[in-house]
Amino acid sequence: MDWTLDEEFETSEGAVRWRTLGGGDPVVLVHGTPYSSFLWRDIAPALARTRQVYVFDHLGFGRSDRREGQDLTLAAHARNFARLLDHWGLSRPSVVAHDIGGAVALRTLLLEKRTYRDLTLFDAVSGGAWERGLFRLFLEHTEVFESLPGYAHEALVAAHLRHATYTGFRPGVLDAHLAPWRGSAGQAAFYRQYRQIRQTDTAAYEHLLSDLTLPVRIAWGREDRILPPEYAEWLHERIPHAELHWIEDAGHLLQEDAPAQLLALLTADFHTA
């Protein structure tokens, strides 16, 4: 499937690839793991009818540079995101973040001290005890997963991706999500980034969540099996003024399971007290 990122931002550890679409007030879309900006392929062009949309692949993901020795912690991703915002000249963009993109956006806001116009978090890593399930096994047994035969690794990643969607992928989409993680280089890159993503990097800002004053919107798939609904409730308890929207019959990937409902939320005005 055609999805291109035609711009590069150089960091000390490789190039972050990005693109912008449309014109108007800026909005930045931040992906999580094990995904890439390809997740925004339907959402970004629709938003670009009225907004200037920025998308990018985190270092170590998708079309951005991937190599051994990269710092792929949430703290490093947040520093790179802060530098990207500076590079783009964006002082108050809207930010939309999913999965670990939520933690990246929150660290950038709270610890890197960048400012947003508003923030939408959906099915997002934000804090609490999220080192769980398969992710916990990746952390505890990295060497085992890194040594899996290629066919077993690919089957595991495919199953993990399917587990994130409630309605299933459209034809060709699973292959596109799998593509960056295939082969020996892809397998190494997959576990390289997972072994560096740690809960300590979200614990560092949890005490600041209640201080947020900007408009915040939380959306969550009722059938999310990666980050079940209690994680939405945990986040809402700590940002009490935030809107909370439940998306029925949708899992972790609202971009795949409920793109129309997600787009409707992203184009609606924030509620005001």
NORRA-V598026 format. One record per run of one state. SS is the DSSP state (hx for helix, st for strand, lp for the rest). FROM is the first residue (numbers start at 1). LEN is the number of residues. If there is no record, write none. Layout:
# NORRA-V598026
ss=SS from=FROM len=LEN
ss=SS from=FROM len=LEN
This chain:
# NORRA-V598026
ss=lp from=1 len=6
ss=st from=7 len=5
ss=lp from=12 len=2
ss=st from=14 len=9
ss=lp from=23 len=3
ss=st from=26 len=5
ss=lp from=31 len=6
ss=hx from=37 len=4
ss=lp from=41 len=2
ss=hx from=43 len=5
ss=lp from=48 len=4
ss=st from=52 len=5
ss=lp from=57 len=17
ss=hx from=74 len=15
ss=lp from=89 len=4
ss=st from=93 len=7
ss=hx from=100 len=11
ss=lp from=111 len=5
ss=st from=116 len=9
ss=lp from=125 len=8
ss=hx from=133 len=8
ss=lp from=141 len=1
ss=hx from=142 len=5
ss=lp from=147 len=3
ss=hx from=150 len=15
ss=lp from=165 len=8
ss=hx from=173 len=9
ss=lp from=182 len=1
ss=hx from=183 len=12
ss=lp from=195 len=5
ss=hx from=200 len=4
ss=lp from=204 len=2
ss=hx from=206 len=6
ss=lp from=212 len=3
ss=st from=215 len=7
ss=lp from=222 len=8
ss=hx from=230 len=9
ss=lp from=239 len=4
ss=st from=243 len=5
ss=lp from=248 len=6
ss=hx from=254 len=4
ss=lp from=258 len=1
ss=hx from=259 len=8
ss=lp from=267 len=7
